[in-house]
Amino acid sequence: MTDSKPDVSPLSVPVRSQEEILRLRRQHLNPTLSVSYREPLKIVRGEGAWLYDQDGQAYLDMVNNVCHVGHCHPRVVAAGQAQMARLNTNTRYLHDNIVEYALRLNSTLPAPLSVVFLTNSGTEANDLALRLARAHTCAQGVLVLDHAYHGHSPSMIELSPYKFNGKGGAGRSPHVRVLPMPDTYRGLYGPSGDAGQRYGAHAWSAVESLQAESMAPAVFYAESLLGCGGQIVLPPGYLAEAYEAVRAAGGVCLADEVQVGFGRVGNHLWAFEEQGVVPDIVTLGKPIGNGHPMGAVVTTPEIAASFVTGMEYFNTFAGNPVSCAIALAVLDVIEEEQLQAHALRVGQFLLDGLRGLQQRFDVIGDVRGRGLFIGAEFVSDRDTRTPDPQRARAVVEAMKARHILLSTDGPDDNVLKIKPPIVFSQANAERFLDQLDEVLRIL
Ligand SMILES: Cc1ncc(COP(=O)(O)O)c(C=O)c1O
């Protein structure tokens, strides 16, 4: 497929080759910026679930969980353009957009979650949440899940085993306790009915270990499905058990919905809902602005009140009228295009298709997920479940050659991650499954 729309830039930016851009990035930009694929792509336009390169070649985007309602959704673009042409200021003036957004967001969340703080990113949301939790509990300790990622600031790197135990990481900080991932495929406990409780019980011992060092838990951070952990679905009862342990010791519980919120998981708008719990704090990001930088924290009136110490919380850009207009348009599109139900339908079709492939190809050890948040785990031996990251990465490159964009993750980097914009269609899913079938036959 090629692009029918010419690449017309509104700016007079010189058009450079991929090689030239790479060279200039290496020379003048932060050297830790990574690029995807052996031969990086230069993408110049996006529409729906499609990205287009500088030659007009189309690529099916199965990676981007930020441009949630589709790349450059006209409704979202128009909302941002109109508000930008009218006014952009900060929260020190009264404006309708911010209160309307708070009302709309709150109407989707269970009581007592009803106080909204807006931020500019998921990291900022998680950072602010840590301050809220500490202000409320007067404690410092934090429980996190192994391999989790919660953001790039110093305090969030300390809460992200994905980073502090990874390359260049400084290891675990004294106030942090790491719980095992409740991975029923390769974790401590198999898929037994009580796996959720057994994994959740580790929160009790983590709390005791903090107390043994004269600390108490302020907060437990958990994604409601584990992203960097390898697209892991929490076993039933997991959060209920872990929340009980944390709350019994005076801590609060946070659901990081930065990757999995806003209907992606299909069965619910918020992924924590499947676990039957109500967190004390919910953090949001990525899809909230469909690519516009934004994040949010929603908490209870009690916790929010503990943050009222006399110190102002001012955030120059957060909650500005443009961001709120965009975020409102995202909620409108999710609702009007019934994208949550769509994610459930297409996600189920993908899961069924992947399970069909799993029956034919031994390299796929496990298929899991909810809605359009799916993982396929590659192994070199089904019985020993030996991770096969080389194969997973080879699949990603081979699919890219077929113009389908994917990525890998998980502790062993052997999980094919599927998290496209949720407008991803049944036809897109069929195309992906057909191409993956061919690639698996060849590789
Ligand atoms: C679960 C989770 N939380 C927080 C963040 C941080 O969000 P941001 O990159 O917007 O700062 C990320 C980003 O990848 C994430 O996946």
PDBQT file of the ligand as one rigid body, heavy atoms in Angstrom, charges set to zero:
ROOT
HETATM    1  C1  LIG A 501       3.207   1.713  32.883  1.00  0.00    +0.000 C 
HETATM    2  C2  LIG A 501       3.895   3.009  32.609  1.00  0.00    +0.000 A 
HETATM    3  N1  LIG A 501       3.865   3.956  33.558  1.00  0.00    +0.000 NA
HETATM    4  C3  LIG A 501       4.456   5.153  33.363  1.00  0.00    +0.000 A 
HETATM    5  C4  LIG A 501       5.132   5.437  32.191  1.00  0.00    +0.000 A 
HETATM    6  C5  LIG A 501       5.794   6.774  32.007  1.00  0.00    +0.000 C 
HETATM    7  O1  LIG A 501       5.056   7.550  31.116  1.00  0.00    +0.000 OA
HETATM    8  P1  LIG A 501       5.745   8.721  30.275  1.00  0.00    +0.000 P 
HETATM    9  O2  LIG A 501       6.681   8.099  29.292  1.00  0.00    +0.000 OA
HETATM   10  O3  LIG A 501       4.566   9.441  29.643  1.00  0.00    +0.000 OA
HETATM   11  O4  LIG A 501       6.453   9.602  31.230  1.00  0.00    +0.000 OA
HETATM   12  C6  LIG A 501       5.179   4.472  31.181  1.00  0.00    +0.000 A 
HETATM   13  C7  LIG A 501       5.875   4.758  29.913  1.00  0.00    +0.000 C 
HETATM   14  O5  LIG A 501       6.240   3.914  29.131  1.00  0.00    +0.000 OA
HETATM   15  C8  LIG A 501       4.546   3.229  31.393  1.00  0.00    +0.000 A 
HETATM   16  O6  LIG A 501       4.550   2.280  30.469  1.00  0.00    +0.000 OA
ENDROOT
TORSDOF 0
